[in-house]
Amino acid sequence: MIKAVCVLGLAIGLTAAPAPAFAQTWVNIGKNTYGSTYDVDWDSIRRDGSRVTFTLRTVYGPGGPSGDADGYVAHRQANCTTRIFHDLQTDYMKNGAVKNSTGVEEDREAKAGSIAASVLDKVCS
């Protein structure tokens, strides 16, 4: 009986304990020509051969797009060899809250000298 009470107490204690938050280690990659900042969640990077997936956060700068969003968080997939990438999902943000989301987007090329190329340089290294 005492053993059952101890096990029950342990189970209740474990369920009442706070769950650990998902860690995010944002690494700043740089800014684009509009002053928007680009950060990669370093803990999100997953590699499979030349393919890499990761989470990218962008906060629009003063010269960036105007509208309902002040930035976005995208789950991006790229081919490090071909330098082609696309977003699997993008959450457009306003004051830290998701305003709207999109699904898989079209392939794009990370052209030399662009912020997209700088992002791939980091996550593919």
N, C-alpha and C positions, 0 to 999 in steps of 0.2 A: 504494500500500500504506500509506504513512504517513497519507494522507488518510482511508483506511478505519479505521485504528487510532484516529485522532483523533475521528472521528464515533462510533465504538463507545465510546470513553472518555467522550465527552460524554453519550451516551445512558445509559450506566451511571450516570454522575454525577447525571443528572436523576432517574432512577428511585430512586436512593438518598437524594435530598434529602427532608427532611421535608415533608409536605403541610401547607399552611396550615390552621389550625383555623377553623371557621366562627365569625365574630365575632358576639357578642351584646352589644348595647348596651341593658341593662335600665334603664328609666326608671320610677321609683316613681310610682305614681298616688295611692296613699293606702291607708287601712285601712277595713275595714267595722266594724260595731258590735261584732263579736266580737274585734277586734284582729288579724284576718288581713290580711296585706299583699298588695297587688296591684301587679305590675310588668309593663310591656310591653316586649318586645324591639323597640326602635325600628327596627332594621335589617330586621325581618320585615314591616313594614307595606307592603301592596300595595293600591293603589286602582284601581277600575274603575268610573267614574261615581260613583254614590252608595254602591257596595258597597266595603267595606274588609275585608281579611283580615290577621290579625296573630297573634302568639304572646303569650299571657298566662301569667304565672307567679303562683301564689298560694301563700303559706305561711300555714298555719292559725295563728291566734292562740290564746291560752289559753281563750277562750270558744267556739272553733270546734268543729267536729265531732270526736268521739273515734272512734278506730278504727285500722285498719292504716296509713292514710296520714297524712302530716304536711303535705300540700299537693298541688298539681297543676300541670301545664303543659298548656295547651289551645291548639290551633290554632283560632282563632275567626273567624267571618265575621259581618259586621253590615251593615245598611242604615242609613246615616247619616241618611236622610230619615225613615224610619218608626220608627227606634230599636229595630228588631227584630234579635235576634242569635241565633246558635246555634253550638255547638262542633262542628267537623268531626271532631276527635279530641281526647281528653283522656287524658293519662298521669298516673295517680295515683302519687305519689312517697312514699318513706319513706327518710330518711337519704340522699337523693341518688340513689336507685335506683328504677326503675319497678317498682311492685308489680302494677299491672294497667292496662289501657287500654280505653277505650270508643270507639265510632264516632260517627257523626253523632247529635246529640241534638236534642230538640225546640226549636222557636222559643220565645224568651222576649223580653219587653219590658224595656228599660232604663228603669225608672220614675224620674221626677225625684227627685233627692236621694239616689239609691242609688249604691253604688260602681260598679255596672254603667254607670250614666249618666256617672259621672266618667271611666270608662275610654273610653266612646264620645266624650265631649267632647274628650278628648286625641287619640285616633286619627283622629277625623273633622275636626279643625281644620287 
